[in-house]
Amino acid sequence: MVLEDKRDKSMSFTQMVIEEDSMRNGRGLSDQWADSVVVRPRTTERHITVHRRLVLGFAISILGLIIVTIIAVLLSVKFEECGNESSARVGNTTAYNGRESSSNPNRSKTAGQPWAQLRLPASVKPSHYDLNITVFMDNFTFSGVVSIQIDCVKSTRYIVLHADKLRIKGVEVTVENRSAPLGLRRYFLYPQNQMLVIILTHDLKAHQRYTVTLNYGALIADELLGFFRSSYVTAGERRYLAVTQFSPTHARKTFPCFDEPVYKATFRIGIKYQDTYLALSNMPVDVTTHEEGGWVTDRFVQTPRMSTYYLAWAICNFTYKETVTDSGITVGLYARPDAIQQGSGDYALNITKRLLEFYEDYFNISYSLPKLDLLAVPKFPYAAMENWGLSVFVEERILLDTEVSSISHFLDVTMVVIHEICHQWFGDLVTPIWWEDVWLKEGFAHYFEYIGTDYLHPEFNMEKQRFLTDNLHEVMVLDGLASSHPISQEVLQATDIDRVFDWIAYKKGAALIRMVANFMGQNVFQKGLQAFLTAHMYGNAGRNDLWNKLRETLQKIGKNINIKEVMDCWTLQMGYPVVTIVRNEKNVDILTITQEHFLYDHNRKSTNSSNSSYLWKIPLTVAVGNLSHISTETMIWINNKTENHQIGMLDENIWFLGNLNQTGYFRVNYDLKNWRLLIEQLMTKPEVISVGNRAGLIDDAFNLARAGYLPQSIPLEIIKYLHKEKEFLPWHAASNVLLYLDRLVDRNKEYNIFKQYVVQQVASMYLALGWPEDAANSSVVQASYQTEELRRKVLLLSCKFGIVHCHNKATLLLSKWMETGQNRIPPNVRDIVYCTGISLMDDNVWEFIWSKYQSSTVVLERKILLESLACSKNPLLLSRLLNLSLSSQLVPDQNVIDVIIHVAKYPNGRDLAWKFFQEKWATFNSRFGEALFIISRLIKGVTEFLSTEVEFNELKSFVKNLRKGEDASFTQAIEIVDTNVRWHDQLEDELFQWLRNSLNS
């Protein structure tokens, strides 16, 4: 078919009708009749008469044939339209791994309609894309022509690929090395599954290569996915840029493609744009052509084989800095000109160079591309995206201003960059086969955030410390819900794809990888990863491919652990176990060890019979100790519900400790006597127990008590040792659980008793540490990392729970800024000072902070200022803030959710945020509904501290009215609020009774 309509305007009316109808249905009349016409010589009149009769008869025959053909075509079209309607009715029918389930009741209805399945049919697969787009930044549109080389695997007359919100202008299919197009019966979009269907007049032949060429156009969207636009202001001028975000399923919004991870292909990209901009893509520019009218066309070097969702490009007028690794890789960082000039991207650029060298050494595989660009954009749905050779970051997660950056922000930038660089191997080079194993890439990238930070900054000791509080403890709260899910889960509907991108994939994935690394041994584990990546580079892999390589690596050193058998328990079952260790009643030297599925709500556990049958293969490390020392650890595999093990000699004064340094993904409980011995140890000589286990005891005790496995008094007794604690990590664990508990009880009439208890534990450390130096004498890391982070946690608790000196110091610092115009507040505590001042001082302070937010050009400072406004106790100001947050001119899209969540954190704003969420749900869902994490974060943040029966019923009613009962985020929210209500009913009185007795004693 000709891609543009250039038909002869002089043709007859009948011819026009026939061809119009044919073209509309994707097919044209054959040219065989035209080819048979020849010039004839003059003849006699009689011959002419005969010839006229023959021609007339022949013409009548042809006309009849044409009429019959038209009728047949129309009937065929009608039949296909009926089929299309039928497929729309059964559009939720899905396929798994390219094959329709035999149990599918709709199979007979959709068997002949491959576009009605979730997965693309496996009949054809792409090998190469030649994609050329023209970008019109003046009206935010673009046009494109893509030629896709496809290999026919199985004979078919259907070519089914993805396209979403594209305007298809023309389609042509040719055989390789031939110019003549094949006959098209028709093509159409199938929006239910975001597919484009091309139906040929004849079957494609197996083992033959074809080219599909598509001409199309679309908008550069004002949203956060596909090919979208953004803007920033510099020197009073608003400038625009356009950038892509294709993961997980949004490449189809920008060009027709086979948009599934397994369909890897090479790409050759060409971009035509106005010369006031520059273009970036995955590969370096190969050829640049300057054209009339100020147009430029860049043709980029062909990519290696890769999945569609890692393709990327950007049109912007940024400037850049670059460096080169020892192996010759060019590393560039592109950002707003003022950010580059100020050096805000220098830190990220420098560590990227070091990290490429680190990963090349660790994985024993060279980086695959000639360059890696980092692009800092003002608007982006996520922290970053690991597009191969062109990683995109939202500005606040990559730009570092030493004058205002806290240690937390310094670490955040470091870890985000580490995460994305790791993906250049785990994700880009080796890609999960399908979304059910997305944790294979996200879990590894998250795990290496800690390994990579230890490489860059060994003094931080991240893998053994911050991994516990920032990753393990956080995800175990989520995974302790009955509404959790296995880390590897079937993806059978389009909505399931977004659902698998959650903290279970990222953080549980990282925790399980860490567990495997520890029971295998770090060096052996590293060799196993090298073998896995080498075997599957430029291809796809699943979890079993990883387990097999790890097992083979163990076998080479004489160990025979069936990694698949062990890890299937952890990846195919939801949740995790609580391991309970008690002294055996009959033999004091024997420990009885049991396992059961940990759940916060025991009622949900009893109604789910499958949970009671859960068993894990648990690598349990155990040690025994007394007031002066601890033994070396013993490793035990726990495979049954109950087992007995002898661990050295145990007397009445010896305690035992499980899951040393919390390398395993499970909680540990003990008999009450052992808990008392551990508490005594902490009160007497805490350093005998490792820093990681001190933090672990705090977190396990609070969560076991919250779930009813322990009396409420045990965690509160443990916390009383903190006046002896000199290390950051246990304080961090204590801060996390105390702030969580605070939000459960902050509306209790006896709340002040809880505040007094916390102040008692914090006061002596507050006096010992004091405040950091002012900003004039500070740097990003002012003292040692551990000291500064410990001071920050103690200040946070001190100001939050009402130590008067802390309040006075915070308000004094803020008042000096307002008086002098010079912000001398130390960067590491600015958020604490801003929030404390706004909550205690008059409304003028709120207005001052709001004006500073509007005038600041420093991205991180703007974010801190904005979030601190939520600390006000004035409901009118909080309502104003909530409404202002919806203005994209005032609040960047990626920060809107954070504003609402921060308002919901505090008792004065919780009800306001909840009502605002309900009123504006349609707006939020429209703006962020397709963006991973954003909506789920909003739902969790607004609802997780609702805890009354009235709020619980409101939530259920709201979800019911939305008909979102099956939505995972809402299901989780309902369970969390239900658990909060039950905790208030069943356990809150016990907690406050202990607090009253403790304060009176």
MOWO-V129303 format. One record per helix or strand of 3 or more residues. SS is the DSSP state (a for helix, b for strand). FROM is the first residue (numbers start at 1). LEN is the number of residues. If there is no record, write none. Layout:
# MOWO-V129303
((SS | FROM | LEN) (SS | FROM | LEN))
This chain:
# MOWO-V129303
((a | 13 | 12) (a | 32 | 5) (a | 45 | 45) (a | 107 | 4) (a | 114 | 3) (b | 124 | 13) (b | 141 | 12) (b | 156 | 7) (b | 167 | 9) (b | 184 | 7) (a | 191 | 3) (b | 195 | 10) (b | 209 | 11) (b | 226 | 9) (b | 237 | 9) (a | 251 | 3) (b | 265 | 10) (b | 278 | 4) (b | 285 | 7) (a | 292 | 3) (b | 295 | 6) (a | 308 | 3) (b | 313 | 4) (b | 319 | 6) (b | 330 | 6) (a | 337 | 6) (a | 346 | 18) (b | 371 | 7) (b | 390 | 5) (a | 395 | 3) (a | 407 | 17) (b | 430 | 3) (a | 435 | 3) (a | 439 | 18) (a | 458 | 3) (a | 466 | 14) (a | 494 | 6) (a | 503 | 18) (a | 522 | 15) (b | 539 | 3) (a | 543 | 14) (a | 563 | 9) (b | 577 | 7) (b | 590 | 8) (a | 602 | 6) (a | 609 | 4) (b | 618 | 8) (b | 634 | 5) (b | 642 | 5) (b | 655 | 4) (a | 660 | 3) (b | 667 | 4) (a | 672 | 17) (a | 691 | 16) (a | 712 | 13) (a | 728 | 18) (a | 751 | 19) (a | 775 | 3) (a | 785 | 17) (a | 804 | 17) (a | 827 | 14) (a | 843 | 13) (a | 859 | 13) (a | 875 | 10) (a | 893 | 13) (a | 907 | 13) (a | 921 | 8) (a | 934 | 10) (a | 949 | 14) (a | 968 | 19) (a | 988 | 13))
